Amino acid sequence: MRHILVSMMIGAVLAAAPATADAGSRNCRNTGSFDRWMADFKRDAAAAGVSQRAIDKGLRGVGFSAKVVKHDRRQVVFSQTFSKFAGRMVNNYRLKTGRKLMKKYAGTFDRIEQQYGVPAPVITGFWGLETDFGANTGDFPVLTALATLAYDCRRPELFRPQLIDALRIVERGDLQPNQMLGAWAGELGQTQFLPSDYYHRGVDYDGDGKVNLIKSVPDVLASTANLLVHHGWRRGQPWMTEVRVPTNLPWDQADVTIKHPRSQWAAWGVTRANGKQLPSDGLAASLQLPMGRNGPAFLVYPNFDIYRQWNKSNIYSTTAAYFATRLAGASKVHPGNGRVASLSYDQIKQLQRKLKARGYDVGGVDGFIGLKTRAAVKDMQLKLGLPADSFPTPDLLNRL
């Protein structure tokens, strides 16, 4: 569902599932008058229960923005490796600032964890990656952005309800229209909520009668926890543990869609990052190898699925979860067992074309290693007798 991805820190290099899933519609053309569309939309908003006062107030002066459409059409997908992206995003500044803020707001975080079951490092990780802890929330008029995207031919079914909920935010009195400044795709606040999440999952945690995700840190932190719980966060359970893997692992089991008890991973020789034994229990876990069998390795648990709901990008979700482990006291990730040979953006597209020609659904030739491309790579590796770790390499490309 979220993100489109537009947060200022990473929006230029990363696009999430909604942006890539319908990439073919980027060439669509708008027909009909925006003013006529706006008149129809106002009637629909009123029929949905939004007051005429909120409609007039929220949409006064709102017009079509060619800049928004240009941004939307030109979204590019993220093709850096996990090590490069995580090394850049989980830097000393964010680690130091995150720990400082967890200490500063310790009382608020304690209340939130008691009420929602989401630990401070998890919330703080999203806070830091999305907007650098509120330093870069965006300055684009959100109502204009949403109206443009709701009118635009590419994804109106996604943005029309977002615009209606943005008007409900105005109607409830949380924000005035001129305060609704954020990202070009309509996200608001210090952890970048789309308006529907803001309206339905936002929490007035400072008790002032309003949900303000732009200025109120307590509201931001509690609302983020509330959204994670809505997605299914499990109280008291881990989200990620760095591990070491043996060279003879059944690599086809290293897949975020495949879960085994930790006792099974331990039986296969997977250990903690420091070499100590894993707990031999029944907690379900998947083996996440963001750079294949020779790169960093993590056991990820059901709570990691919540990261993937927040952002479908494998690299972003893994980085966000890793950032949270560092804030919780984990050491810097180990580089892995050897040199990792990765593909460039153009090589990934070349690989996708070759896989598509063999009948695989790769989710589009877009240079983005999503779940469909990884599944196709895994199947091809099995057919070619290669270690099936789902990570595309120059060797695989050459064999194709």
Secondary structure, DSSP 8 states (H G I E B T S, - for coil): ----S--TTTTTT---HHHHHTGGGGG----S-HHHHHHHHHHHHHHTT--HHHHHHHHTT----HHHHHHHHT-------HHHHHHHHS-HHHHHHHHHHHHHTHHHHHHHHHHH---HHHHHHHHHHHHTTTT----EEHHHHHHHHHHSSSSHHHHHHHHHHHHHHHHHTS--GGG-EE-TTS-BTTTTB-HHHHHHH----SSSSS--TTT-HHHHHHHHHHHHHHHT--TT---EEEEE--TT--GGG--TT--EEHHHHHHTT-EETTS-B---S--EEEEE-TT-TTS--EEE-TTHHHHHHH---HHHHHHHHHHHHHHTT-------SS------HHHHHHHHHHHHHTT---S-SSS---HHHHHHHHHHHHHHT----S---HHHHHH-
